[in-house]
């Protein structure tokens, strides 16, 4: 009597087992699909990382730190490569330790070149815009520290020394231009005609510039800001007709010269 009673119970148990087994298989299939998805995503990330790091290594290796000019565009390429390298450096050190180790000396050398280039451009940019003596002196002092770096070549150190020498004299030429403007104002209360404008140019301005910088009609090209002020004076005198209102009126002429002086 007991056996017939067990049959329905066993059937129900087998049915429940089947359901549990199917649910378990479904769960395993879902977990497997999720694992495959994560693996594929990880593979894609590794592939992308390989591509990025290869690009960084190629960029670092494509530039010779010994031939980069501090004033040239090659230095900016170095800076970009180094910035990318620093961004991914923890990952690079972890995943590509041998490559990171082999790149260490090159990175240090390129870093010195990039630092010198930034300091160089800072000095150059100041001389091409309005600045104070203190700003230029500080920028020059910062640049000169790179002249002592063993990573820089002789030619790169010469670049540093050349622009440093120019910057150290540049502020003296602020006084030179100021005195030139004051002398023009004193000798010529106004410029009434083309003949007077030509006399001011050939009789005083050009000879004064040539005496300071032999055979030149401007200051060194690196003195962009000072040359711009001089050019405004010279071009106005050369184009008398185009600037006669400013030149022929004594009050306007003297005020204009004063305004130019104030820019210094």
NUMIZA-920608 format. One record per residue (C-alpha): residue number from 1; chain; y, x, z. Coordinates in pm, 1 decimal. Each point is the difference from the previous one (the first is absolute). Layout:
N
ROVO  lotor  bavex        yy        xx        zz
ROVO    NUM      A         Y         X         Z
...
This chain:
264
ROVO  lotor  bavex        yy        xx        zz
ROVO      1      A       0.0       0.0       0.0
ROVO      2      A     235.0     286.5      71.8
ROVO      3      A     -47.3     174.4    -337.4
ROVO      4      A     125.6    -291.5    -212.2
ROVO      5      A     305.8     -17.3     223.4
ROVO      6      A      74.3     367.9     -62.5
ROVO      7      A       3.2     -29.9    -378.9
ROVO      8      A     343.4    -167.8     -26.6
ROVO      9      A     140.5     248.3     250.4
ROVO     10      A    -135.5     296.7    -196.6
ROVO     11      A     138.5    -143.1    -321.1
ROVO     12      A     340.0     -38.0     155.6
ROVO     13      A     -19.3     356.2     134.7
ROVO     14      A     -89.6     135.0    -347.2
ROVO     15      A     289.0    -194.4    -149.7
ROVO     16      A     241.5     134.0     259.0
ROVO     17      A    -130.8     352.9     -55.8
ROVO     18      A      52.5     -36.9    -370.7
ROVO     19      A     355.6    -121.1      56.4
ROVO     20      A      69.9     282.7     243.4
ROVO     21      A    -146.4     251.6    -243.8
ROVO     22      A     210.3    -131.9    -288.8
ROVO     23      A     312.8       6.1     214.9
ROVO     24      A     -81.2     354.2     110.2
ROVO     25      A     -53.6     110.1    -359.3
ROVO     26      A     330.0    -163.8     -96.1
ROVO     27      A     177.9     182.4     282.3
ROVO     28      A    -154.9     328.9    -110.6
ROVO     29      A     102.9     -63.5    -359.2
ROVO     30      A     357.8     -73.6     109.9
ROVO     31      A      10.2     315.8     213.5
ROVO     32      A    -142.8     200.9    -288.8
ROVO     33      A     261.7    -139.8    -237.8
ROVO     34      A     274.1      83.6     249.7
ROVO     35      A    -137.7     351.1      46.6
ROVO     36      A     -15.0      51.3    -377.7
ROVO     37      A     358.2    -123.1     -27.2
ROVO     38      A     114.2     241.8     269.4
ROVO     39      A    -190.9     282.0    -165.1
ROVO     40      A     158.6     -76.9    -335.4
ROVO     41      A     346.0     -12.2     160.1
ROVO     42      A     -67.5     329.1     177.2
ROVO     43      A    -121.6     156.3    -323.8
ROVO     44      A     316.4    -115.7    -175.7
ROVO     45      A     211.9     142.7     281.2
ROVO     46      A    -177.3     335.2     -19.0
ROVO     47      A      42.6       5.0    -378.4
ROVO     48      A     368.3     -82.5      35.8
ROVO     49      A      39.0     266.7     268.5
ROVO     50      A    -171.8     255.4    -223.0
ROVO     51      A     242.6     -87.2    -277.8
ROVO     52      A     304.2      29.0     227.6
ROVO     53      A    -106.5     326.5     162.8
ROVO     54      A     -99.0     152.9    -333.7
ROVO     55      A     346.2     -88.5    -126.6
ROVO     56      A     158.1     164.5     305.4
ROVO     57      A    -212.6     314.9     -31.7
ROVO     58      A      72.6      20.2    -373.3
ROVO     59      A     373.9     -32.9      68.7
ROVO     60      A     -11.0     272.7     265.4
ROVO     61      A    -200.2     229.8    -223.7
ROVO     62      A     208.9     -62.9    -312.2
ROVO     63      A     308.8     166.0     149.0
ROVO     64      A      13.1     370.2      69.4
ROVO     65      A     212.8      61.3     310.4
ROVO     66      A      85.4     344.4    -139.8
ROVO     67      A     173.3    -133.6    -311.1
ROVO     68      A     183.3    -305.9     135.9
ROVO     69      A     377.3      29.6     -22.8
ROVO     70      A     179.4    -145.3     300.7
ROVO     71      A     263.2    -153.1    -227.0
ROVO     72      A    -251.4    -137.4    -251.5
ROVO     73      A    -189.9    -323.8     -41.9
ROVO     74      A    -328.5     168.1      92.0
ROVO     75      A     103.6       0.7     363.9
ROVO     76      A      23.2    -379.9       2.4
ROVO     77      A    -353.5     -21.4    -137.3
ROVO     78      A    -111.3     220.4     288.2
ROVO     79      A     174.1    -227.5     250.1
ROVO     80      A    -172.7    -308.6    -142.8
ROVO     81      A    -342.4     163.9      14.4
ROVO     82      A      55.4     118.3     357.4
ROVO     83      A     123.8    -340.9     113.6
ROVO     84      A    -313.9    -161.9    -145.0
ROVO     85      A    -217.6     266.2     160.2
ROVO     86      A     155.3     -53.1     343.5
ROVO     87      A     -46.9    -376.4     -31.4
ROVO     88      A    -374.9      37.7     -59.2
ROVO     89      A     -51.1     318.8     200.2
ROVO     90      A    -205.0    -153.8     289.0
ROVO     91      A    -237.7    -159.5    -249.5
ROVO     92      A     -15.7     315.9    -211.5
ROVO     93      A     -79.2     215.8     304.3
ROVO     94      A    -275.1    -243.5     101.5
ROVO     95      A    -165.3     -68.3    -336.3
ROVO     96      A      74.1     320.6    -192.3
ROVO     97      A      12.5     275.0     267.1
ROVO     98      A     -99.4     284.5    -234.0
ROVO     99      A     263.3     -91.6    -256.1
ROVO    100      A     261.0     -48.3     271.4
ROVO    101      A     -80.2     344.6     137.1
ROVO    102      A      23.8     164.8    -341.0
ROVO    103      A     337.0    -168.8     -62.8
ROVO    104      A     153.4     107.8     332.1
ROVO    105      A     166.1     321.8    -118.9
ROVO    106      A     133.0    -161.7    -319.9
ROVO    107      A     140.0    -295.8     195.9
ROVO    108      A     177.4     235.0     241.9
ROVO    109      A     153.9     195.4    -287.7
ROVO    110      A     102.7    -310.6    -189.6
ROVO    111      A     147.5    -144.7     320.6
ROVO    112      A     222.9     305.8      39.2
ROVO    113      A     114.5     -28.6    -361.9
ROVO    114      A      66.6    -373.4      37.2
ROVO    115      A     197.9      57.1     319.9
ROVO    116      A     207.9     271.2    -164.0
ROVO    117      A      64.6    -225.0    -298.9
ROVO    118      A     123.5    -285.7     220.2
ROVO    119      A     232.1     236.3     187.1
ROVO    120      A     118.3     144.6    -331.7
ROVO    121      A      80.7    -345.0    -138.1
ROVO    122      A     183.7     -90.9     319.9
ROVO    123      A     238.5     293.4     -49.8
ROVO    124      A      36.2     -75.2    -372.3
ROVO    125      A      65.0    -370.4      64.1
ROVO    126      A     268.5      78.0     257.7
ROVO    127      A     185.8     226.7    -242.7
ROVO    128      A      -5.0    -284.7    -251.4
ROVO    129      A     155.1    -254.0     237.6
ROVO    130      A     260.2     -28.1     272.0
ROVO    131      A    -107.3     194.2     309.5
ROVO    132      A     123.7     186.4     305.0
ROVO    133      A     -22.6     371.4      66.6
ROVO    134      A    -239.0     -67.3     289.2
ROVO    135      A    -234.9    -209.8    -214.7
ROVO    136      A     -21.2     272.0    -262.8
ROVO    137      A     -42.3     277.0     257.4
ROVO    138      A    -283.1    -182.9     177.1
ROVO    139      A    -177.4     -72.9    -327.8
ROVO    140      A      34.7     364.0    -105.4
ROVO    141      A    -135.0     127.4     332.6
ROVO    142      A    -297.3    -233.0     -34.7
ROVO    143      A     -63.2     125.9    -353.6
ROVO    144      A      18.0     364.4     104.0
ROVO    145      A    -291.4     -43.5     241.8
ROVO    146      A    -226.0     -36.1    -303.2
ROVO    147      A     102.8     341.3    -131.1
ROVO    148      A    -212.4     145.8     281.3
ROVO    149      A    -312.3    -200.3     -85.6
ROVO    150      A    -287.4     212.9    -126.4
ROVO    151      A    -122.1    -289.0    -215.8
ROVO    152      A     302.7      22.6    -231.9
ROVO    153      A      -3.6     241.0    -294.0
ROVO    154      A     273.3     255.0     -70.6
ROVO    155      A     145.8    -222.6    -270.7
ROVO    156      A       8.9    -302.0     230.7
ROVO    157      A     167.7     207.4     272.0
ROVO    158      A     255.8     115.6    -257.8
ROVO    159      A      73.9    -367.0     -77.3
ROVO    160      A      61.1     -60.0     370.3
ROVO    161      A     222.3     304.7      35.5
ROVO    162      A     203.2     -75.9    -313.7
ROVO    163      A      94.0    -355.0      92.2
ROVO    164      A      53.9     102.9     363.3
ROVO    165      A     252.3     262.3    -114.3
ROVO    166      A     175.0    -257.9    -216.8
ROVO    167      A      11.9    -256.3     279.6
ROVO    168      A     141.3     254.1     244.3
ROVO    169      A     289.0      67.7    -241.4
ROVO    170      A      42.6    -364.5    -106.1
ROVO    171      A     212.2     -95.4     298.1
ROVO    172      A     234.1     290.3     -71.2
ROVO    173      A      56.1    -153.4    -340.1
ROVO    174      A     110.5    -324.0     163.6
ROVO    175      A     297.2     204.1     121.6
ROVO    176      A      33.0     160.5    -344.7
ROVO    177      A      22.4    -339.9    -174.6
ROVO    178      A     234.5    -136.1     266.7
ROVO    179      A     237.2     294.5     -48.8
ROVO    180      A     -18.7     -37.6    -378.9
ROVO    181      A     100.0    -366.9      24.6
ROVO    182      A     282.1      85.5     240.3
ROVO    183      A     131.3     265.8    -239.9
ROVO    184      A      -7.7    -243.1    -293.8
ROVO    185      A     194.4    -252.6     207.8
ROVO    186      A     252.8     266.9      95.1
ROVO    187      A      51.1     144.2    -350.8
ROVO    188      A       3.7    -331.9    -184.9
ROVO    189      A     162.3    -298.1     173.4
ROVO    190      A    -123.1    -198.2    -301.4
ROVO    191      A    -144.0      60.9    -347.6
ROVO    192      A     255.7    -146.1    -242.0
ROVO    193      A    -172.1      91.1    -330.9
ROVO    194      A    -300.8     157.6    -171.7
ROVO    195      A     164.6     340.6     -10.9
ROVO    196      A      40.2       4.9     378.1
ROVO    197      A    -359.2    -118.7      46.2
ROVO    198      A    -124.6     282.7    -221.8
ROVO    199      A     215.1     249.9     187.1
ROVO    200      A    -148.1    -111.0     331.0
ROVO    201      A    -349.4      44.9    -137.5
ROVO    202      A      35.3     330.7    -184.7
ROVO    203      A     271.1     149.9     216.5
ROVO    204      A    -148.4     -67.1     342.5
ROVO    205      A    -317.7    -208.3      38.9
ROVO    206      A    -228.8     181.5    -246.8
ROVO    207      A     117.1     351.8      98.0
ROVO    208      A     -46.0     -85.1     368.6
ROVO    209      A    -356.4    -121.9     -58.3
ROVO    210      A     -78.6     298.0    -222.6
ROVO    211      A     124.5     240.6     266.6
ROVO    212      A    -227.1    -156.8     260.5
ROVO    213      A    -300.9     -34.1    -233.8
ROVO    214      A      37.8     242.5    -289.0
ROVO    215      A      38.2    -171.7    -333.4
ROVO    216      A     -72.0    -348.2     135.8
ROVO    217      A     200.5    -320.1     -21.4
ROVO    218      A    -183.8    -159.8     287.5
ROVO    219      A    -171.8      91.0     323.9
ROVO    220      A    -377.6      68.0      10.8
ROVO    221      A    -194.2    -292.8    -147.0
ROVO    222      A    -167.4     -63.1     337.0
ROVO    223      A     339.7    -100.5     145.6
ROVO    224      A     -18.6    -344.2    -153.2
ROVO    225      A     242.7    -165.6     241.3
ROVO    226      A     270.5     266.0     -26.1
ROVO    227      A     -37.4      18.3    -377.6
ROVO    228      A      40.1    -377.0     -23.4
ROVO    229      A     337.0      24.4     177.4
ROVO    230      A     109.6     287.8    -222.9
ROVO    231      A    -120.7    -183.1    -309.5
ROVO    232      A     210.5    -304.3      90.8
ROVO    233      A     308.0     224.2       9.2
ROVO    234      A     -85.4     196.9    -313.3
ROVO    235      A    -107.8    -295.8    -212.7
ROVO    236      A     314.4    -193.8      93.4
ROVO    237      A     217.1     290.9    -114.8
ROVO    238      A    -201.7      48.9    -318.7
ROVO    239      A      25.7    -371.1     -84.5
ROVO    240      A     370.0     -36.6      67.5
ROVO    241      A      40.4    -318.7    -205.1
ROVO    242      A    -280.4    -173.5     184.8
ROVO    243      A     142.5      86.5     343.4
ROVO    244      A     372.6      18.9     -61.3
ROVO    245      A      79.1    -276.8     251.4
ROVO    246      A    -157.0     209.5     275.8
ROVO    247      A     149.7     332.0    -118.4
ROVO    248      A     357.8     -77.5     -99.7
ROVO    249      A      99.5    -195.5     308.8
ROVO    250      A      79.8     251.0     275.3
ROVO    251      A     -99.7    -224.5     289.9
ROVO    252      A    -322.6    -109.8    -167.8
ROVO    253      A     -87.6     359.3     -98.7
ROVO    254      A      58.8     142.7     346.9
ROVO    255      A    -193.9    -284.0     164.5
ROVO    256      A    -289.6      52.2    -236.3
ROVO    257      A     -16.5     372.4      82.3
ROVO    258      A      12.8     -87.0     368.5
ROVO    259      A    -284.6    -248.8     -42.8
ROVO    260      A    -209.4     267.6    -173.5
ROVO    261      A      66.2     238.5     289.8
ROVO    262      A    -109.7    -261.0     252.1
ROVO    263      A    -340.6     -17.1    -168.9
ROVO    264      A     -60.1     356.0     108.1
